[in-house]
């Protein structure tokens, strides 16, 4: 296993890696809508938060020699299932067919005061 870390994505806020490469798979920890430079939450609206999450995922994936196109599985955590359609509308702009397998769950809260967090598993480019 190899740790993947980049200063271009938010730093981990606990004892976990931004991502771990194991063989030809990259396991990316949940990314939130946090600006990597300031450490601040980027916005309050769910659409802007989801864009920021997807951009942070893309940054970590690229650091691990992968991409959004290589995602095979994602898990979406939302604090309000009423935001599900808005999150989907943004998420769909970043993924391509065949779409990754995915789970989406509502959680009572996340480690910081955000509305969405997404984790992914992706193939690593050869």
C-alpha positions as CSV (number, residue, x, y, z in Angstrom):
1,X,0.0,0.0,0.0
2,X,1.1,3.5,-0.8
3,X,-0.2,6.8,0.7
4,X,-1.3,9.5,-1.7
5,X,-1.1,13.0,-0.5
6,X,-1.3,16.4,-2.2
7,X,-1.2,20.0,-0.9
8,X,-3.7,20.8,-3.7
9,X,-6.5,19.1,-1.8
10,X,-7.7,19.7,1.8
11,X,-5.5,18.1,4.5
12,X,-6.9,15.2,6.4
13,X,-8.6,16.2,9.7
14,X,-7.8,12.9,11.5
15,X,-5.7,9.8,11.5
16,X,-6.3,8.9,7.8
17,X,-4.8,9.5,4.4
18,X,-6.2,11.5,1.6
19,X,-6.0,8.3,-0.4
20,X,-4.3,4.9,-0.4
21,X,-3.1,3.1,-3.5
22,X,-3.3,-0.7,-3.3
23,X,-2.4,-2.5,-6.5
24,X,-4.4,-1.0,-9.4
25,X,-7.0,0.6,-7.1
26,X,-7.1,4.0,-5.4
27,X,-9.2,4.4,-2.3
28,X,-9.9,8.1,-1.8
29,X,-11.1,9.2,1.7
30,X,-14.3,11.3,1.9
31,X,-13.7,14.8,0.5
32,X,-15.7,17.8,1.6
33,X,-16.2,21.3,0.2
34,X,-13.1,22.8,1.8
35,X,-10.6,25.2,0.2
36,X,-7.2,23.5,0.3
37,X,-5.3,26.8,0.8
38,X,-7.5,28.4,3.5
39,X,-9.0,25.3,5.1
40,X,-12.3,27.1,5.0
41,X,-15.7,25.7,3.8
42,X,-16.2,27.1,0.3
43,X,-20.0,27.9,0.4
44,X,-23.3,27.2,2.1
45,X,-25.3,26.2,-0.9
46,X,-25.3,22.5,-1.7
47,X,-24.5,23.0,-5.4
48,X,-21.4,25.0,-4.7
49,X,-20.4,22.5,-2.0
50,X,-20.8,19.6,-4.4
51,X,-18.7,21.3,-7.1
52,X,-15.9,21.8,-4.6
53,X,-16.1,18.2,-3.4
54,X,-15.8,16.9,-7.0
55,X,-12.9,19.2,-7.7
56,X,-11.1,18.0,-4.5
57,X,-11.8,14.4,-5.5
58,X,-10.3,15.1,-9.0
59,X,-7.2,16.6,-7.4
60,X,-6.6,13.6,-5.2
61,X,-7.3,11.2,-8.0
62,X,-4.8,13.0,-10.3
63,X,-2.2,12.9,-7.5
64,X,-2.7,9.1,-7.4
65,X,-2.4,8.8,-11.3
66,X,-6.1,8.3,-11.7
67,X,-9.1,10.4,-12.8
68,X,-12.8,11.0,-12.4
69,X,-13.3,8.8,-15.5
70,X,-11.7,5.9,-13.6
71,X,-14.1,5.9,-10.6
72,X,-15.7,2.5,-10.2
73,X,-17.6,3.1,-6.9
74,X,-18.6,6.2,-4.9
75,X,-20.4,6.8,-1.7
76,X,-22.2,10.1,-1.2
77,X,-23.0,11.3,2.3
78,X,-25.6,14.1,2.6
79,X,-26.9,15.7,5.8
80,X,-30.3,16.4,4.2
81,X,-31.8,13.9,1.6
82,X,-33.9,16.9,0.3
83,X,-30.5,17.9,-1.3
84,X,-30.2,14.6,-3.2
85,X,-31.4,15.9,-6.6
86,X,-29.2,19.0,-6.4
87,X,-26.2,16.9,-5.5
88,X,-27.0,14.5,-8.4
89,X,-27.3,17.3,-10.9
90,X,-23.7,18.5,-10.1
91,X,-22.3,15.0,-9.6
92,X,-23.5,14.0,-13.1
93,X,-21.4,16.9,-14.6
94,X,-18.2,15.2,-13.4
95,X,-18.8,11.5,-14.1
96,X,-19.1,9.7,-17.4
97,X,-20.9,6.6,-18.7
98,X,-20.8,3.9,-17.7
99,X,-21.5,5.7,-14.4
100,X,-19.7,4.4,-11.3
101,X,-21.6,2.1,-8.9
102,X,-22.8,4.4,-6.1
103,X,-24.5,4.5,-2.7
104,X,-26.0,7.7,-1.2
105,X,-27.0,8.0,2.4
106,X,-28.3,10.6,4.7
107,X,-26.3,11.1,7.8
108,X,-27.2,13.2,10.9
109,X,-23.9,15.1,10.7
110,X,-20.4,15.1,9.2
111,X,-17.1,15.9,11.0
112,X,-17.4,19.5,9.9
113,X,-20.5,21.6,9.2
114,X,-21.0,20.7,5.5
115,X,-23.9,19.3,3.5
116,X,-22.1,16.7,1.4
117,X,-19.0,14.5,1.5
118,X,-18.0,11.9,-1.2
119,X,-15.5,9.0,-1.1
120,X,-14.5,7.0,-4.2
121,X,-12.6,4.0,-5.4
122,X,-11.0,4.3,-8.7
123,X,-8.8,2.3,-11.2
124,X,-5.2,3.6,-11.5
125,X,-3.9,4.5,-14.9
126,X,-1.2,2.2,-16.2
